[in-house]
Amino acid sequence: MAFDANKQHDVAAPAAAGSMIGSALLGAQSWGVPAGFDAEGFLKASKTNFVTLQDAWDRSDIQNLRG
């Protein structure tokens, strides 16, 4: 499932005694996906890069992990 910039995403409020990590993301955001952004191409490249990185990690291929 791809990210939909037009869809409202629910963000749960942090617990009173919980972590505040990411708390700046709560509430309305003033940024978004630029018009004409190739979301499908970005998603495809991201998945390809992740699989390549994970494969190098699994094989302990330090040269490709650094490169």
DOLUMSE-488048 format. One line per field, with one value per residue: x, y, z of N, C-alpha, C in turn; chain; residue number from 1. Coordinates in Angstrom, 1 decimal, padded with zeros to 4 digits. Layout:
BEGIN
nc1 c(X|...)
nc2 c(Y|...)
nc3 c(Z|...)
cac1 c(X|...)
cac2 c(Y|...)
cac3 c(Z|...)
cc1 c(X|...)
cc2 c(Y|...)
cc3 c(Z|...)
cadena c(A|...)
num c(NUM|...)
This chain:
BEGIN
nc1 c(000.8|000.7|001.8|-000.6|-000.8|-003.0|-004.7|-006.0|-004.1|-004.3|-002.9|-001.9|-002.1|000.8|001.4|001.0|003.2|004.9|007.3|008.6|009.6|009.3|007.2|007.0|005.8|003.1|-000.2|-001.2|000.5|002.7|003.9|004.2|003.8|005.4|003.8|003.5|005.4|007.0|005.7|005.2|007.5|009.4|008.7|009.2|012.0|012.9|012.2|013.7|016.3|016.3|016.1|018.5|020.4|019.7|020.4|023.1|023.8|023.0|024.9|027.2|028.6|030.8|032.0|030.0|028.2|029.4|029.6)
nc2 c(-001.2|002.1|005.4|007.9|011.1|012.7|011.7|011.7|011.0|009.2|010.0|008.8|010.2|010.7|008.7|009.8|009.2|008.2|007.8|010.7|010.8|011.7|013.4|015.9|015.5|015.4|016.6|019.2|019.3|021.4|020.8|018.9|016.4|017.3|018.8|016.8|015.0|011.9|009.5|006.7|005.9|006.6|004.9|002.4|002.5|002.8|000.4|-001.4|-000.5|-001.0|-003.9|-004.5|-003.5|-005.0|-007.6|-007.3|-006.9|-009.3|-011.0|-010.1|-008.3|-006.0|-004.1|-003.4|-002.4|-000.1|001.4)
nc3 c(000.0|-000.9|000.2|000.9|000.3|000.4|002.1|005.4|008.2|011.2|014.3|017.2|020.5|022.6|025.5|028.8|030.6|028.8|026.1|024.5|022.0|018.7|019.2|018.1|015.7|016.0|015.5|013.0|009.9|008.1|005.7|002.6|000.0|-002.9|-005.8|-008.7|-007.9|-008.3|-006.9|-007.2|-008.5|-006.6|-004.5|-005.7|-006.2|-003.6|-002.4|-003.9|-003.2|-000.5|-000.5|-001.8|000.1|002.4|001.4|001.1|003.7|004.9|003.7|004.8|003.4|003.4|001.7|-000.2|001.6|002.5|000.2)
cac1 c(000.0|001.5|001.4|-001.5|-000.6|-004.3|-005.5|-005.7|-003.5|-004.5|-001.7|-002.3|-001.3|001.7|001.0|001.5|004.5|005.6|008.3|008.2|010.2|008.4|006.1|006.9|005.0|001.7|-000.9|-001.2|001.8|002.7|004.6|003.5|004.4|005.3|003.1|004.3|006.4|006.9|005.6|005.4|009.0|010.1|008.4|009.9|013.5|013.1|012.1|014.9|017.5|016.2|016.4|019.9|021.1|019.5|021.1|024.6|024.0|022.9|026.1|028.3|029.4|031.2|032.3|028.8|027.5|030.1|029.6)
cac2 c(000.0|003.3|006.5|008.8|012.4|013.4|011.0|012.1|009.8|009.3|009.9|008.7|011.1|009.9|008.4|010.8|008.8|007.5|008.5|011.9|010.7|011.9|014.2|017.1|015.1|015.4|017.8|019.5|019.5|022.4|020.3|017.8|015.9|018.3|018.5|016.2|014.0|010.5|008.6|005.3|005.6|006.7|003.7|001.3|002.7|002.6|-001.1|-001.9|-000.1|-001.8|-005.3|-004.6|-003.2|-006.1|-008.7|-007.1|-007.1|-010.8|-011.7|-009.4|-007.6|-004.7|-003.2|-002.8|-001.6|001.2|002.0)
cac3 c(000.0|-001.0|001.0|000.2|000.9|000.5|003.2|006.8|009.0|012.6|015.1|018.6|021.4|023.4|026.9|029.8|031.1|027.8|025.4|023.7|020.7|017.6|019.6|017.2|014.5|016.4|015.0|011.6|009.3|007.0|004.5|002.0|-001.2|-004.0|-007.0|-009.8|-007.4|-008.7|-005.7|-007.6|-008.8|-005.3|-003.8|-006.4|-005.9|-002.1|-002.1|-004.5|-002.4|000.8|-000.7|-002.0|001.3|003.2|000.9|001.4|005.2|005.2|003.3|005.4|002.3|003.9|000.6|-000.8|002.6|002.5|-001.1)
cc1 c(000.9|001.0|000.5|-001.4|-002.0|-005.1|-005.1|-005.2|-003.7|-003.2|-002.1|-001.4|-000.4|001.1|001.7|002.9|005.3|006.7|007.8|008.9|009.1|007.2|005.9|006.0|003.5|001.0|-000.7|000.3|001.7|003.5|003.8|004.3|004.3|004.5|004.0|005.3|006.0|006.8|005.8|006.8|009.8|010.0|009.2|011.4|013.8|013.1|013.3|016.2|017.5|016.6|017.9|020.7|020.9|020.3|022.6|024.8|023.9|024.2|027.3|029.2|029.7|031.4|031.1|028.0|028.1|029.8|028.3)
cc2 c(001.2|004.4|007.4|010.1|013.1|012.8|011.5|010.9|010.1|009.1|009.9|009.6|010.2|009.8|009.4|010.5|008.1|008.3|009.7|011.9|010.8|012.8|015.4|016.8|015.2|016.7|018.0|019.7|020.6|022.0|019.2|017.3|016.9|017.9|017.9|015.2|012.6|009.5|007.2|005.0|005.7|005.4|002.5|001.3|002.4|001.1|-001.8|-001.7|-000.9|-003.3|-005.4|-004.4|-004.4|-007.3|-008.5|-007.3|-008.6|-011.5|-011.1|-008.8|-006.2|-003.7|-002.6|-002.0|-000.2|002.0|002.7)
cc3 c(000.0|-000.1|000.2|000.9|001.1|001.6|004.6|007.5|010.4|013.3|016.5|019.5|022.3|024.8|027.8|030.3|030.1|027.1|024.6|022.4|019.6|018.0|018.7|016.0|014.8|015.8|013.5|011.1|008.2|005.8|003.9|000.8|-002.3|-005.2|-008.1|-009.3|-007.8|-007.6|-006.0|-007.8|-007.5|-004.5|-004.4|-006.1|-004.5|-001.8|-002.7|-003.7|-001.1|000.6|-001.0|-000.8|002.3|002.8|001.2|002.9|005.5|004.8|003.9|004.4|002.6|002.7|000.0|000.3|002.7|001.3|-001.5)
cadena c(A|A|A|A|A|A|A|A|A|A|A|A|A|A|A|A|A|A|A|A|A|A|A|A|A|A|A|A|A|A|A|A|A|A|A|A|A|A|A|A|A|A|A|A|A|A|A|A|A|A|A|A|A|A|A|A|A|A|A|A|A|A|A|A|A|A|A)
num c(1|2|3|4|5|6|7|8|9|10|11|12|13|14|15|16|17|18|19|20|21|22|23|24|25|26|27|28|29|30|31|32|33|34|35|36|37|38|39|40|41|42|43|44|45|46|47|48|49|50|51|52|53|54|55|56|57|58|59|60|61|62|63|64|65|66|67)
